[in-house]
Amino acid sequence: MSERGMYDPKGNGKDKTVETVQFFEAEPPKHLRGIVHRFLELRTQAALLDDYRFHALPDACTYIVFDQLNPGVVGITRLHSSSEELNLGKTFHFLNIRLLPGVWQGDCEEASYGLVKDAYDGTLPLTALNQALIGKDFAAKQSMLSRFVEDLIERKLVIANPVTERIFQHLDDIHSVAEMAAVAGLSPRQLQRVLKKTTGFAPHDFLKVLRLQQSLDGEPSLSYADQSHFIHSFRRATGYTPGKYSRKFDV
């Protein structure tokens, strides 16, 4: 997904000072790549001396999160247009499905804000899947997660989103909400309605998130009018200047 014009979110900021935390990510099978961006696993190898700080960057994606240390704690989550610094404690083990923006078709209220912390009480078999995943290696988990996504597709709870797909294909040509609407083939009012329903974002916030993610993959001037605008926007979205962020976190 690194081709020009494709949306390739850069994940999240991992504390550079902690080397004993494992982070794995893998692409989904080819037939799921219009739905899933990555499968991810983040875990401690042993108890840490200090609490671990994880910086969750806004990427417009919806996540299905499995807490492998607490089988009942699972759920569907996404961030708003600003990032959040999470304290994961001294021991943790999370498994995630990162769904591409706009593909989640389930109840928008079920896709809660922020990190999943409470026991799941929804209708999907997330708790049973989380229990079945425990103890498997990452390759086996990917296979099980792929089958789960296939079931979500069959139930029409996730589907490819033609509006966000068109936007991603023309990212380099989009510099305003009006240009985004034109690329999507919608009026600004229609774009507002579609994006809010399928991603949870208003168009200007969606564009802000895309620009932030683009800035992590090259020259900031490609996404921002000038360097000072980039620094201001980056600090507003993350709480850090780009320099301080790069010194503290590994993206």
C-alpha positions, -999 to 999 in steps of 0.1 A, spaced: 0 0 0 29 23 -4 20 32 -40 15 69 -48 -20 80 -40 -28 52 -15 -35 59 21 -9 42 43 -13 54 79 20 53 99 6 37 130 14 52 164 42 65 185 61 39 205 83 51 233 119 50 221 134 44 255 118 10 260 134 -19 240 117 -48 256 83 -41 240 75 -62 209 55 -47 181 44 -67 151 23 -57 121 13 -76 90 -6 -69 58 -39 -88 54 -44 -114 26 -49 -97 -8 -86 -102 -9 -90 -82 23 -68 -52 15 -98 -30 6 -111 -35 41 -81 -41 65 -49 -20 66 -29 -41 91 -30 -67 118 -11 -55 148 3 -69 181 19 -49 209 32 -68 240 57 -68 268 82 -96 270 85 -91 308 72 -67 334 87 -32 328 103 -11 354 81 19 345 47 24 330 48 24 292 36 55 272 20 49 238 10 78 216 -21 70 196 -20 91 164 -53 99 147 -55 80 114 -92 79 107 -91 41 110 -114 20 131 -98 -6 153 -110 -39 167 -90 -43 199 -84 -75 218 -68 -73 253 -50 -107 255 -44 -104 292 -81 -97 299 -102 -119 276 -134 -101 283 -120 -67 274 -124 -63 236 -142 -37 215 -143 -14 185 -126 20 188 -113 50 170 -98 84 178 -111 118 170 -89 143 151 -63 148 179 -40 122 193 -40 106 228 -11 95 250 -20 63 267 -5 47 298 -5 10 291 11 1 325 40 -23 331 26 -54 314 2 -55 284 -6 -76 254 -29 -61 227 -40 -75 193 -56 -52 168 -73 -52 135 -68 -18 118 -98 -13 94 -94 13 67 -114 45 72 -150 43 63 -154 5 59 -171 -1 93 -208 -3 87 -220 -14 122 -236 8 148 -215 40 150 -222 41 188 -205 7 191 -172 23 177 -164 41 209 -138 68 214 -104 59 227 -89 28 242 -111 -1 251 -111 -6 288 -143 -23 298 -158 -57 293 -175 -61 259 -213 -63 260 -221 -61 223 -235 -88 200 -204 -97 180 -184 -128 191 -154 -107 201 -149 -122 236 -150 -158 223 -125 -149 196 -102 -132 220 -102 -163 242 -95 -185 212 -65 -162 201 -47 -165 234 -16 -187 232 -14 -187 194 16 -174 175 11 -142 154 8 -161 121 -20 -183 135 -37 -152 149 -36 -135 115 -54 -165 99 -81 -164 126 -86 -126 123 -89 -129 85 -117 -155 89 -134 -131 114 -132 -102 89 -146 -125 62 -175 -131 84 -180 -94 90 -180 -89 52 -206 -116 48 -228 -100 74 -222 -66 57 -208 -51 88 -177 -40 69 -177 -31 32 -153 -13 9 -161 25 9 -160 39 -27 -159 75 -14 -129 71 8 -112 49 -18 -115 77 -44 -101 102 -19 -71 80 -11 -64 75 -48 -60 112 -53 -45 123 -20 -17 142 -36 -41 164 -55 -64 173 -25 -56 205 -7 -91 216 5 -125 202 14 -139 215 -19 -112 195 -38 -120 164 -17 -157 167 -26 -149 171 -63 -126 140 -62 -154 120 -45 -180 132 -70 -202 147 -43 -213 181 -33 -198 195 -1 -230 188 18 -232 152 5 -196 147 15 -203 160 50 -231 135 54 -212 105 39 -180 110 58 -197 117 91 -218 85 88 -190 62 76 -159 76 93 -172 97 122 -153 127 109 -164 160 94 -146 166 61 -122 193 75 -112 170 103 -108 140 79 -85 162 57 -65 173 88 -59 137 98 -49 127 62 -24 157 61 -9 147 94 -4 111 82 11 123 49 35 145 69 49 114 86 59 100 53 80 126 36 83 163 30 57 183 52 53 209 24 35 183 4 6 185 29 10 220 44 13 254 30 45 262 48 68 249 75 53 271 103 18 260 94 30 224 96 46 228 130 15 246 143 -9 219 130 14 191 141 15 205 177 -22 210 178 -29 174 167 -3 157 188 7 180 216 43 180 204 65 199 180 78 176 152 113 177 167 102 167 202 79 140 189 107 124 168 130 124 198 105 108 222 86 84 199 94 60 172 67 60 145 
